[in-house]
């Protein structure tokens, strides 16, 4: 197979599958923020990612939809897969190994999921691929390498961890020339995008980087530094276990071939690849963030090259045709998990909240993704949206002051927060930051509560919280109203999507599953309130709707059984109480339910 045919086979195969599975909607993750920032020429969270944003803005000018941004991310990985097949062919001279492994890599669960939403990681991986090709193929690699280095640094700062060993390798092979330095510096001028655009006050305008201080905070990602080099044994074990799971879902059983490939690769590349893998791996292992999969992509790319070399060295030619089964296996095993084409859960959650949110209200969110989705999908009505996490930053409060009252009591809290964070260790830093965000939120709520209705969204609210600090929480289904006095029993509307679209077993994405659980919990909580109000018929309907979303929501089974009991329907009462007791689930109602069942149903 010629190189051209190899590229066509890989490109079409990966391209068709990615097109069919790419998300058509605002995705969970940073995609909602990136879409908003690219569409508005805004400034997202650190380090800003100017290269990705500018490329995204160009593509959005043709079709300004989330699907366009997600397709751009997919396109970066499709290009990576094509180039990866050429790299593998360079080392193995085998078209079957090259095409099969390149497609298999794209169909690995980690790469696939990170590629079909609007994220920066696929571009990061593509730039690494181009850098690696420069090292192994170019006759004049230094200017190209420096230019790609500059581009990579304007996309994701973790690219430093593979640029440094690659640069050392390159400089050890060739002498340096000062006239090549502009090739590195010119791409870095993309960072001037931030102070220029910040003057126009776009949305978002993170850190308001018109001045040098805000610009440095944005580019350096200083607010996340406390998460780096997190030396805690329990976290280290958890982090390493997460990496092993990611390796399994990406490579299945073929990972060990990479060890032999490292032994067989040319000696001049052995140390290079070893350091390009081990340095970022050590950093990521000690980086305390909840979702690291995107950071693994460059490591997995390099390891797949070693897997290809190992297979070419170990497998007889007669067995290599069997490698065609690898991408087939990857597709079959991962398609259900990676098909995000119909997942509109973030947008549906956003719209469901907006349908019942009163005009002129203030809405706090503890979730980044929902916050930016609500800004993007926002309707008229002067609703002020507030992100809890940013409340300890002066630049954010300055932006909020145009929409809501920021009391003077907040200023000393900001100073105290800054003082305590300067001396905090990495474990204390996050807790102190969260504590002061809550205190500042409390002052803002106090200053505005008499003027406007105030609501808050809590992502993790499985236990139905009733208080926040010294305030009361009145459930509105998907969110809560903040009150000074205990709430009175009252009904509320729930215009939620049908359970025909949202059943828990339809989804594998954890955020989408959380949305389904929230829909189920909203109907369960309204059913409890209606039971307490004596509206038993509609309470039963709510409990049944809740079970439509989550058929194994055992707490609802108990509530439904009790509602039937209060209606006098002992047959249905016993049926649902029996299912509750047989589930083995226990909560504070279990003794009551067990007693009722013994008395009435036996």
C-alpha distance (Angstrom), angle and dihedral (degrees) to the residues before:
residue distance angle dihedral
X1 . . .
X2 3.81 . .
X3 3.78 121.1 .
X4 3.81 90.4 -108.8
X5 3.81 92.8 53.8
X6 3.80 89.1 45.8
X7 3.80 91.0 54.9
X8 3.81 92.3 46.0
X9 3.82 94.0 50.0
X10 3.80 93.1 48.4
X11 3.80 94.5 41.9
X12 3.81 96.3 48.8
X13 3.81 95.1 43.0
X14 3.79 95.7 48.9
X15 3.80 92.9 35.8
X16 3.80 95.7 55.3
X17 3.81 94.1 46.6
X18 3.79 93.2 45.2
X19 3.80 92.3 48.1
X20 3.80 91.0 52.8
X21 3.81 94.9 47.1
X22 3.82 102.2 37.1
X23 3.79 114.4 116.4
X24 3.81 114.5 -99.9
X25 3.80 92.4 -162.5
X26 3.79 142.6 52.3
X27 3.79 101.6 -64.4
X28 3.76 131.4 -143.0
X29 3.77 111.9 -100.9
X30 3.79 124.8 45.3
X31 3.81 92.9 -38.1
X32 3.81 94.6 98.4
X33 3.81 91.6 52.6
X34 3.81 92.6 44.6
X35 3.80 91.5 49.2
X36 3.79 91.4 50.8
X37 3.81 92.1 45.7
X38 3.81 94.3 46.6
X39 3.80 93.9 46.3
X40 3.82 93.3 48.1
X41 3.81 96.5 33.1
X42 3.79 85.9 -117.7
X43 3.79 134.2 153.9
X44 3.82 119.1 -104.6
X45 3.79 130.5 -163.7
X46 3.83 120.4 -53.9
X47 2.94 133.2 -31.0
X48 3.79 87.2 25.2
X49 3.85 98.9 -140.1
X50 3.83 97.1 -135.2
X51 3.82 95.7 177.8
X52 3.80 92.7 54.7
X53 3.81 92.5 44.1
X54 3.79 95.0 50.4
X55 3.81 92.6 47.5
X56 3.80 89.2 47.0
X57 3.81 91.6 50.0
X58 3.80 90.4 53.6
X59 3.80 92.0 52.6
X60 3.80 93.8 43.1
X61 3.80 89.2 57.1
X62 3.82 87.1 71.2
X63 3.81 96.5 46.3
X64 3.83 117.2 1.2
X65 3.80 97.9 -153.5
X66 3.82 133.3 115.2
X67 3.81 87.8 -115.3
X68 3.82 89.6 64.6
X69 3.79 92.3 54.3
X70 3.80 92.1 46.0
X71 3.82 90.5 49.2
X72 3.80 90.0 52.3
X73 3.78 89.5 56.5
X74 3.81 89.4 48.0
X75 3.78 89.9 50.1
X76 3.79 91.7 57.1
X77 3.80 90.7 56.5
X78 3.80 92.8 44.6
X79 3.81 88.2 54.9
X80 3.80 89.4 46.6
X81 3.81 91.4 52.8
X82 3.81 91.0 51.0
X83 3.81 92.6 49.6
X84 3.80 90.7 43.5
X85 3.80 89.9 57.6
X86 3.82 88.8 55.0
X87 3.81 91.9 49.3
X88 3.80 90.5 50.4
X89 3.79 90.5 48.1
X90 3.79 89.7 51.2
X91 3.81 90.8 56.6
X92 3.83 100.5 34.6
X93 3.84 106.9 25.8
X94 3.81 85.9 -145.3
X95 3.80 118.8 120.7
X96 3.82 94.5 -165.3
X97 3.80 93.6 54.3
X98 3.79 91.1 43.3
X99 3.80 97.5 49.4
X100 3.81 97.1 37.5
X101 3.80 94.6 49.5
X102 3.81 94.7 42.9
X103 3.82 91.0 53.1
X104 3.80 91.5 41.6
X105 3.81 89.1 53.1
X106 3.81 91.1 53.7
X107 3.82 90.1 47.9
X108 3.80 93.3 51.0
X109 3.79 109.3 115.3
X110 3.80 97.7 -121.1
X111 3.81 96.0 48.6
X112 3.80 93.3 40.3
X113 3.80 95.4 51.7
X114 3.80 93.3 46.1
X115 3.81 92.0 49.1
X116 3.80 103.9 53.2
X117 3.80 97.3 59.3
X118 3.79 129.6 62.4
X119 3.81 99.9 -87.2
X120 3.81 134.9 136.8
X121 3.80 96.2 -130.9
X122 3.80 97.2 84.4
X123 3.82 90.7 54.0
X124 3.80 88.9 48.1
X125 3.81 88.9 54.2
X126 3.81 92.6 47.6
X127 3.80 91.8 52.6
X128 3.81 90.5 50.5
X129 3.80 89.1 51.5
X130 3.80 91.2 52.4
X131 3.81 90.6 47.4
X132 3.78 91.3 51.7
X133 3.81 92.2 48.9
X134 3.80 88.3 51.3
X135 3.80 90.5 54.8
X136 3.80 95.7 49.8
X137 3.81 103.3 33.2
X138 3.81 114.2 24.3
X139 3.80 122.2 97.4
X140 3.81 90.4 -157.4
X141 3.80 102.3 31.9
X142 3.81 102.7 156.3
X143 3.85 101.4 76.7
X144 3.82 91.5 40.7
X145 3.80 90.9 46.2
X146 3.81 92.2 50.0
X147 3.80 92.3 48.3
X148 3.81 92.7 49.5
X149 3.80 89.0 46.2
X150 3.79 90.5 56.2
X151 3.79 91.1 48.8
X152 3.81 92.2 47.9
X153 3.81 91.4 51.6
X154 3.80 89.9 54.8
X155 3.79 90.7 54.5
X156 3.82 107.3 42.6
X157 3.79 128.3 -7.2
X158 3.82 93.7 -145.0
X159 3.81 85.6 74.3
X160 3.81 84.0 83.5
X161 3.79 88.8 76.3
X162 3.78 93.4 65.4
X163 3.82 96.3 29.3
X164 3.82 93.5 60.2
X165 3.84 97.2 56.3
X166 3.81 90.3 39.5
X167 3.80 90.6 51.4
X168 3.81 92.7 48.3
X169 3.80 89.5 50.4
X170 3.79 92.4 49.3
X171 3.79 94.6 47.1
X172 3.79 90.7 49.0
X173 3.80 88.8 57.3
X174 3.80 99.2 44.5
X175 3.78 139.6 23.7
X176 3.79 119.2 -104.1
X177 3.78 125.5 -114.8
X178 3.80 121.4 -158.3
X179 3.81 93.3 -147.1
X180 3.82 88.8 70.3
X181 3.82 92.5 63.0
X182 3.84 94.2 92.3
X183 3.81 88.4 63.8
X184 3.81 86.9 66.7
X185 3.80 97.4 39.5
X186 3.80 100.7 46.5
X187 3.85 95.8 66.9
X188 3.81 89.9 48.2
X189 3.80 89.0 65.7
X190 3.80 85.4 76.7
X191 3.80 85.5 83.0
X192 3.82 87.9 70.3
X193 3.78 84.3 75.1
X194 3.81 88.2 80.4
X195 3.83 102.5 59.4
X196 3.80 90.9 38.1
X197 3.80 95.3 52.3
X198 3.80 94.7 37.3
X199 3.80 89.7 66.8
X200 3.81 88.0 65.9
X201 3.84 91.3 55.2
X202 3.81 95.9 -128.3
X203 3.80 124.6 -174.9
X204 2.97 111.9 -79.9
X205 3.80 104.3 27.3
X206 3.79 101.9 169.4
X207 3.83 114.0 -165.7
X208 3.81 89.6 -5.3
X209 3.85 89.2 -111.9
X210 3.80 98.9 -161.4
X211 3.81 89.4 117.5
X212 3.79 130.2 52.2
X213 3.81 94.9 -106.8
X214 3.80 94.6 55.0
X215 3.81 91.3 42.7
X216 3.81 92.8 53.4
X217 3.80 92.2 46.5
X218 3.79 90.0 51.6
X219 3.80 98.5 45.7
X220 3.81 95.9 41.2
X221 3.80 94.7 47.9
X222 3.79 89.0 -136.2
X223 3.80 93.7 166.1
X224 3.81 88.5 66.2
X225 3.81 97.4 45.8
X226 3.80 92.4 97.2
X227 3.80 87.9 65.0
X228 3.81 93.0 59.6
X229 3.82 125.2 92.4
X230 3.80 90.8 12.6
X231 3.80 101.1 -177.8
X232 3.78 103.6 -165.4
X233 3.81 119.8 130.4
X234 3.80 96.2 -144.0
X235 3.78 91.5 48.9
X236 3.81 91.3 45.9
X237 3.81 91.1 54.6
X238 3.79 91.2 46.9
X239 3.80 91.5 47.5
X240 3.80 93.9 49.1
X241 3.80 91.3 47.7
X242 3.80 89.5 51.5
X243 3.80 89.4 52.4
X244 3.81 92.0 51.3
X245 3.80 90.5 51.2
X246 3.80 90.2 50.2
X247 3.82 90.1 50.1
X248 3.80 90.2 51.7
X249 3.80 94.9 49.9
X250 3.79 91.5 45.7
X251 3.81 101.6 44.5
X252 3.82 106.0 13.7
X253 3.82 108.0 -164.1
X254 3.82 100.7 -18.0
X255 3.83 98.6 78.3
X256 3.85 95.3 100.0
X257 3.81 90.8 64.3
X258 3.80 86.0 71.9
X259 3.81 91.4 66.0
X260 3.79 91.2 56.9
X261 3.80 89.8 43.2
X262 3.81 89.7 57.0
X263 3.80 88.7 54.1
X264 3.81 92.9 48.4
X265 3.81 101.6 43.0
X266 3.79 118.4 103.2
X267 3.78 110.5 -76.9
X268 3.81 93.2 -121.3
X269 3.82 90.0 59.8
X270 3.80 97.7 40.5
X271 3.78 97.1 79.2
X272 3.80 92.0 38.9
X273 3.81 94.9 56.3
X274 3.80 92.2 39.9
X275 3.79 91.4 57.9
X276 3.81 94.0 39.7
X277 3.81 87.6 57.5
X278 3.80 102.5 36.2
X279 3.83 99.6 46.0
X280 3.83 97.1 55.4
X281 3.81 90.2 38.1
X282 3.82 91.8 58.2
X283 3.80 91.4 47.0
X284 3.81 93.6 48.5
X285 3.80 92.2 45.8
X286 3.82 90.5 60.5
X287 3.82 95.5 37.8
X288 3.80 107.6 106.9
X289 3.78 106.1 -145.3
X290 3.81 127.3 125.6
X291 3.82 98.9 -124.7
X292 3.79 117.3 38.7
X293 3.78 101.9 157.3
X294 3.79 94.6 106.9
X295 3.79 90.6 55.8
X296 3.80 91.0 58.2
X297 3.80 95.6 61.5
X298 3.84 98.4 90.3
X299 3.82 90.3 46.6
X300 3.80 91.6 50.1
X301 3.80 91.6 47.7
X302 3.80 92.6 55.4
X303 3.79 91.9 43.4
X304 3.80 90.9 53.6
X305 3.80 89.7 56.0
X306 3.80 87.9 55.3
X307 3.81 90.3 46.9
X308 3.80 89.1 54.9
X309 3.80 92.2 50.3
X310 3.80 90.5 47.6
X311 3.80 92.7 50.2
X312 3.80 92.5 47.7
X313 3.81 88.9 53.3
X314 3.81 97.5 45.1
X315 3.80 108.5 31.5
X316 3.81 119.7 79.1
X317 3.80 114.3 -128.3
X318 3.80 91.8 -110.8
X319 3.82 91.2 62.3
X320 3.78 98.2 45.9
X321 3.80 95.0 84.3
X322 3.80 87.0 66.5
X323 3.80 87.9 68.1
X324 3.80 87.3 78.0
X325 3.81 84.7 77.2
X326 3.82 90.8 64.6
X327 3.82 97.6 75.1
X328 3.81 88.8 40.8
X329 3.81 89.6 54.9
X330 3.80 91.6 45.6
X331 3.79 91.3 50.8
X332 3.81 94.7 47.8
X333 3.81 94.8 45.5
X334 3.79 97.1 44.3
X335 3.80 107.5 30.4
X336 3.81 95.5 90.7
X337 3.81 91.5 49.3
X338 3.79 94.6 43.7
X339 3.79 103.2 41.8
X340 3.81 101.0 103.7
X341 3.80 95.4 156.5
X342 3.82 92.9 111.1
X343 3.81 100.1 32.5
X344 3.79 105.4 116.0
X345 3.80 94.1 150.5
X346 3.82 96.3 124.9
X347 3.80 92.8 49.5
X348 3.81 92.1 44.3
X349 3.80 91.6 50.2
X350 3.80 89.2 49.6
X351 3.80 94.3 49.1
X352 3.82 92.2 45.2
X353 3.80 90.0 55.9
X354 3.80 93.7 46.0
X355 3.82 92.0 51.7
X356 3.81 91.6 65.9
X357 3.81 102.2 27.6
X358 3.82 111.0 109.4
X359 3.78 121.0 -125.1
X360 3.81 117.1 -98.5
X361 3.79 91.8 23.6
X362 3.81 128.0 137.9
X363 3.79 114.6 -126.9
X364 3.82 121.7 -164.6
X365 3.80 120.2 -164.5
X366 3.79 129.9 -169.4
X367 3.81 90.5 -165.3
X368 3.82 121.9 84.0
X369 3.78 95.4 -157.1
X370 3.80 96.9 51.0
X371 3.81 90.7 44.9
X372 3.80 94.0 57.1
X373 3.79 92.4 40.0
X374 3.81 89.1 54.5
X375 3.80 91.3 50.1
X376 3.80 89.9 51.1
X377 3.82 94.6 44.8
X378 3.80 94.8 36.0
X379 3.78 119.0 142.0
X380 3.78 131.5 -151.8
X381 3.78 116.4 -82.7
X382 3.79 105.6 93.5
X383 3.81 96.1 -97.2
X384 3.81 110.9 171.1
X385 3.82 112.2 -142.0
X386 3.81 117.7 -156.6
X387 3.81 129.7 -172.8
X388 3.81 111.9 -147.4
X389 3.80 95.0 -150.4
X390 3.82 94.9 61.7
X391 3.80 97.1 48.7
X392 3.80 93.7 99.9
X393 3.81 92.4 61.3
X394 3.80 121.6 91.2
X395 3.79 93.7 -148.5
X396 3.80 90.5 57.1
X397 3.79 94.0 47.4
X398 3.80 89.1 49.6
X399 3.81 88.9 55.5
X400 3.82 91.8 46.4
X401 3.80 92.6 50.3
X402 3.80 89.4 75.8
X403 3.83 89.3 62.4
X404 3.81 107.7 30.6
X405 3.79 139.6 17.9
X406 3.81 113.5 -86.5
X407 3.83 106.8 -164.0
X408 3.79 123.1 -140.7
X409 3.82 89.6 -118.0
X410 3.81 87.3 76.6
X411 3.83 94.5 67.2
X412 3.82 97.9 68.1
X413 3.81 88.9 45.4
X414 3.80 89.5 56.3
X415 3.80 91.5 50.9
X416 3.81 92.8 48.2
X417 3.79 90.8 47.5
X418 3.81 92.4 52.2
X419 3.81 91.2 48.2
X420 3.81 94.2 50.5
X421 3.80 93.8 45.0
X422 3.80 91.7 54.8
X423 3.81 91.1 64.1
X424 3.83 98.2 32.9
X425 3.77 122.2 111.9
X426 3.80 121.7 -132.4
X427 3.80 94.3 -90.7
X428 3.82 94.3 47.5
X429 3.81 95.0 43.3
X430 3.79 97.2 74.3
X431 3.80 94.2 44.9
X432 3.82 93.1 48.5
X433 3.79 90.9 48.4
X434 3.81 91.7 50.2
X435 3.81 91.7 46.1
X436 3.80 93.5 54.5
X437 3.79 93.0 43.3
X438 3.81 87.0 57.6
X439 3.81 92.7 47.1
X440 3.80 91.7 49.5
X441 3.79 90.3 46.3
X442 3.80 88.7 52.2
X443 3.81 91.9 54.4
X444 3.80 91.9 47.8
X445 3.80 91.4 49.1
X446 3.81 91.1 49.7
X447 3.80 92.0 50.7
X448 3.81 94.1 49.4
X449 3.81 105.8 30.2
X450 3.81 96.0 93.7
X451 3.79 92.4 47.7
X452 3.79 104.4 44.5
X453 3.82 139.2 14.1
X454 3.80 109.9 -99.6
X455 3.79 125.7 -153.4
X456 3.78 135.0 179.2
X457 3.79 134.0 -157.1
X458 3.81 118.1 -145.1
X459 3.79 114.8 -166.3
X460 3.80 95.3 -161.8
X461 3.80 104.1 43.4
X462 3.79 102.8 133.7
X463 3.81 92.5 133.3
X464 3.83 93.9 55.7
X465 3.83 99.6 -119.1
X466 3.81 114.6 -137.9
X467 3.83 99.7 -174.0
X468 3.79 137.2 40.7
X469 3.79 112.0 -166.5
X470 3.83 102.7 -51.4
X471 3.81 95.2 -24.2
X472 3.79 129.7 91.5
X473 3.79 124.4 -119.3
X474 3.79 118.9 -140.4
X475 3.80 111.0 -165.0
X476 3.79 117.6 -127.3
X477 3.80 92.6 -180.0
X478 3.80 102.6 -99.5
X479 3.79 97.1 26.0
X480 3.80 141.5 15.0
X481 3.76 137.5 -113.7
X482 3.80 116.6 -134.4
X483 3.82 113.7 -130.6
X484 3.80 137.4 174.7
X485 3.82 93.5 -144.4
X486 3.82 129.9 47.9
X487 3.83 109.0 -83.3
X488 3.79 121.2 -109.2
X489 3.79 120.0 -127.6
X490 3.79 106.8 -89.4
X491 3.77 138.2 158.2
X492 3.79 122.4 -120.5
X493 3.82 135.9 -169.4
X494 3.81 122.0 -102.3
X495 3.82 110.5 -166.0
X496 3.81 93.9 177.4
X497 3.81 129.4 157.9
X498 3.78 115.5 -93.5
X499 3.79 121.1 -87.1
X500 3.82 85.8 -126.8
X501 3.82 85.1 77.1
X502 3.78 98.2 30.1
X503 3.77 115.2 52.3
X504 3.77 117.9 144.0
X505 3.79 94.1 -125.4
X506 3.82 91.0 55.8
X507 3.81 92.0 69.7
X508 3.80 136.3 62.9
X509 3.82 98.9 174.4
X510 3.81 107.8 99.0
X511 3.80 95.3 -140.3
X512 3.80 91.7 50.3
X513 3.80 89.8 48.0
X514 3.80 88.9 51.3
X515 3.80 89.2 54.7
X516 3.81 90.7 52.1
X517 3.80 89.8 49.6
X518 3.81 89.5 50.3
X519 3.80 90.9 52.4
X520 3.81 89.9 50.0
X521 3.82 92.4 45.8
X522 3.81 91.5 49.1
X523 3.80 92.1 58.0
X524 3.80 91.3 42.4
X525 3.81 92.0 53.4
X526 3.77 93.2 46.2
X527 3.79 88.1 48.4
X528 3.81 90.3 53.9
X529 3.81 90.8 49.9
X530 3.80 91.7 48.1
X531 3.81 89.8 49.3
X532 3.80 89.4 53.4
X533 3.81 89.4 48.3
X534 3.82 91.0 51.4
X535 3.82 94.3 -113.9
X536 3.81 91.7 131.7
X537 3.78 99.4 160.6
X538 3.80 93.7 57.2
X539 3.82 90.7 39.5
X540 3.81 89.3 58.9
X541 3.81 89.1 49.5
X542 3.81 90.4 52.3
X543 3.80 93.4 49.9
X544 3.80 90.4 49.1
X545 3.81 90.8 50.1
X546 3.79 89.4 49.7
X547 3.80 90.7 54.6
X548 3.79 88.6 49.6
X549 3.81 88.1 66.0
X550 3.80 96.3 39.5
X551 3.83 113.7 18.2
X552 3.81 90.4 -173.7
X553 3.80 96.0 53.1
X554 3.79 92.8 127.6
X555 3.79 96.3 -178.3
X556 3.80 88.4 61.4
X557 3.81 90.7 52.4
X558 3.79 89.1 59.3
X559 3.79 92.1 46.3
X560 3.80 91.1 48.5
X561 3.79 91.6 50.1
X562 3.81 91.4 51.9
X563 3.81 91.5 47.5
X564 3.80 89.7 54.1
X565 3.81 88.5 48.6
X566 3.80 91.0 55.1
X567 3.81 88.2 49.4
X568 3.81 90.1 53.2
X569 3.82 93.5 -114.7
X570 3.82 99.5 134.0
X571 3.82 94.7 169.5
X572 3.81 94.4 60.9
X573 3.80 89.8 35.3
X574 3.80 91.9 59.3
X575 3.80 92.8 42.4
X576 3.79 93.9 56.7
X577 3.81 96.4 37.5
X578 3.80 88.4 52.2
X579 3.80 91.2 52.9
X580 3.79 89.8 48.3
X581 3.83 93.3 51.4
X582 3.81 93.7 43.3
X583 3.80 90.4 54.5
X584 3.81 92.1 67.4
X585 3.81 90.2 -132.7
X586 3.80 115.0 143.1
X587 3.79 133.4 -167.6
X588 3.80 136.5 148.1
X589 3.82 90.5 -69.2
X590 3.80 95.0 55.3
X591 3.85 96.9 92.5
X592 3.81 90.3 49.7
X593 3.80 92.7 47.6
X594 3.79 92.2 46.5
X595 3.81 90.3 51.1
X596 3.81 93.3 47.5
X597 3.79 91.5 48.5
X598 3.81 93.1 51.1
X599 3.79 92.3 48.4
X600 3.80 100.3 43.4
X601 3.79 108.6 21.7
X602 3.82 102.8 45.5
